[in-house]
Each structure stands twice: as structure tokens, then as C-alpha cells.
């Protein structure tokens, strides 16, 4: 069961995400975040010491959610089929979160502490995704297949990361068509 304090932290993160999406990390104030759900700015400091701490908590929450999705796929008998079954959801999530995730990455480009958190999180997810991809490799394939594992992992992650930029540049992008093509590309890449 979620404690009242944890529920409040999640409410702050949700409110901050919306404010960061609308106003940017530096444009959104703690008072704006607090006002968006009826709390005083001073009260937020009982939960987070700074906006930077809020971003770090958002990144951690995103990591936890990503690890849950990966664990679910890992538990399936046919990992490739399970991965392909999540493509549409992944496309939609990247489109919906494009402004917020781009804002977090922009802050990571300027702020070494946020950069370290983003990079550590990416490393964890990258390792888990590589493990998934490794589980797809047919048994008996030569060890040279391992050489492409890091590249395949990078390309797979880049495909989804790139959707954030495309969603900003092309707000009329058709998610269903992108998902259909992306499934084909992923299937081709991971089966070879």
C-alpha cells in the first residue's frame, strides 16, 4: 500500500512534469508547481530539496516503470513477439512524453548531476535491453553475433529516443503507421 507521503511525492512529480513540459525546467517555479495542485511552495521542500531533486525523482520513477515493462517481456516465452507487442505503446509513450523528456535531456546537457543520473539510468536500461536481445539470438549461432549485441541495443534504443524529436518536429506524425514500420524494422534487425 502506498503511504500518504509517497502519494504526495507522486502528485508533486506529476504536477512538476506538467509544469516542466509547459514552461521548461528553468521557466517553471516551485510556486507554480505547488499552485498547480493546491500546495504551498514551502511544503514541497518537505518532499524535495530542489527542482533538480524533482527531476532526479522523475528519472528514477521512469526507470522503475521501464524495468517493470522489461521484466514483463523477459517473462514471456517468445521474447521477440513480446517486444514487438509493446511497440505501439512505446511509440505512443515517446510521443506523449516528447516535451518533458527533451527538457530533461536538455537539463542533463547543462547540469552534470542530472547528466550522471540520466547516464546511470540509461546504462541500467541498456543492459536489460541487451539481455532481452541476447535472449532472442537463436541457439547455435556463432559467437560473432555477440559482437553486434551492443550495436543492436543502441539502435533499438535510438529508434525510440528519436521519436521524441520527430514528435516535436512533426506533430502530425501518424503513430500507428510509425509503429507498423518500426515493428518490421525491429523484427528484421533482431532476427539477423
Phi, psi and omega in degrees: 000140182279130179288163179298320180296318180293321176299317179296319177301318180294323177296319178296315179299318179296315180295317180296320179301316180294318179294317178296321179297318183282316190249353185084162182299313183280337179280336181273129179262162176297325179292323177296317179299312181298315182298327184296343175224022170077037178236154176280150180301321179299327181291329179300325182294347172288340184250325182221135183282343183194171174296324178300319178294327177294315179299317179298321177293323176297316180298317179296318179296318177298321177299312180302318180293319178296318180295325175297315179296318180295318179298322179297316178295316181301328181284352181276151180291316180255095186297318180299313179300318179295318179297314181296330179290345180259000185300311182300318178297318179296319178298312182297317180298317180295321179294312183295329184259011188302314182294314182294311182295324178293322177295319178296317179294323177297319178294322178297329179291336183256335191241110184301327180292316177293321178301317180298320179294315179299315183292321178295318178296316179299321179298318179297311181296317180301317179297319180292319178294319177300320178296320176299312182298319179299325179291346179273331184304126178298142178296145179089356176289149181297156181299341179298339177298328178299329182297329180272356185299312180296318180294317179298319179297314179298314181295316180301314180292322180295326178301315180285319178300320181295335179296331178298314180292316180299322180295327178284316181288326183230082183294350178264010179305136181267104186301320182295319178291320178298316179300318180298313180292319181298320176301317179297315180297314181297314179302312180300313183294317187277342178275350181254000000 
